[in-house]
Amino acid sequence: MSEPRNVYPFTALVGQDRMRLALELNAVNPSVGGVLIRGQKGTAKSTAVRALARLLPEIQVIRGCRYGCDPLAEPLCLECQQRRAEGEELVSEPRRMRVVELPINASEDRVVGSIDLEAAIHAGQRRFQPGVLAEANRQILYVDEVNLLDDHIVDVLLDAAAMGVNVVEREGISVWHPARFILVGTMNPEEGDLRPQLLDRFGLCVDVEGISDLSERVEIVLRREAFEEDPEGFQAAWADAEDRLRVQIAEAMALLPQVEVGRPVLEAIARLSIALDVDGHRADLVGRKAAQALAALRGGRSAGIAEVAEVAPMVLSHRVRSHPGQRPPDVAEVASRVLGEA
């Protein structure tokens, strides 16, 4: 899958700061669990996702591997393990990260993989034909209109994202392969919502809407027209800003394992989840990872209450309960009160 040459620069987006931050946090730490972006059409959701790939550092992959295995990570896929066992030297090569898009009408076989019928018919062999999850390993997996996707397919995606592997057992074949990816889903709530159980599986969620500031709306039009008239010139004009953010993300990735999240911060996250009556413990885990990623993105060596407060709406807004006839609580207001008491 080739990457389109003319991609609108991420740093040229006007407004939508929370959406951009959520994408950056998942880039720094994919184990945050993905981003769900909800909003009206025409709010730069797809544009932001496609632009994100240009900011991510190149990755090293094993040459000839169908799954893009990391030569420095274990375990390798079964095919790479077999090649190594047979004495082959596994040579690595650089590759740019890209966006793998999941078609809205994708079947389960297309997502997880299937039997290679051509090999079965002509050679009498049962071979595994990788699916979208194999293509998406160590890439960005983008699902537009995720709310219109079959619930079972969404479950499969989220399971793979959580476990980091895709396991396929069917028709006499048992295969697994790595499936670590940055999951991004976008949707328009006017076309229906996700079930609460599926909403909870997304690490972060942001709501975007059209910008009402007059000058910003005009700036959106001017930038878009400039891009359409001269894509390469527009990209060149934003190259320095893109490079700065690219370096910032790369440095944050390297710094992340060193960022400490102390017990008082964990207690503050738990206190906030209790105050909002959030089910389960996923919110606490995501809150810790997101706060740690934010601290790394800002160059800090430890995550504090300020980071928790900033990521709280993204972590909790889609997890709070809404009772009939009542508005759901404002997460930012509750966070300000609860964390102010911490």
Buried (B, 14 or more C-beta within 10 A) or exposed (E): EEEEEEBBBBBBBBBBEBBBBBBBBBBBBBBBBBBBBBBEEEBBBBBBBBBBBBBBBEBBBBEEBBBBBBBEEEEBBBBBBEBEEEEEEBEBEEBEBBBBBBEEEBEBEBBBBBBBEEBBEEEEEEEBBBBBBBBBBBBBBBBBEBBBBBEEBBBBBBBBBBEEBBEBEBEEBEBBBBBBBBBBBBBBEEEEEBEEEBBBBBBBBBBBEEBEEEEEBEBBEEBBEBBEEEBEEBBEBBEEEBEEBBEBBBBBBEBBEEBEBEEEBBEBBBBBBEBBEBEEEBBBBBBBBBBBBBBBBBEBEBBBBBBBBBBBBBBBBBBBEEEEEEEEBEBBEBBEEBBEEB
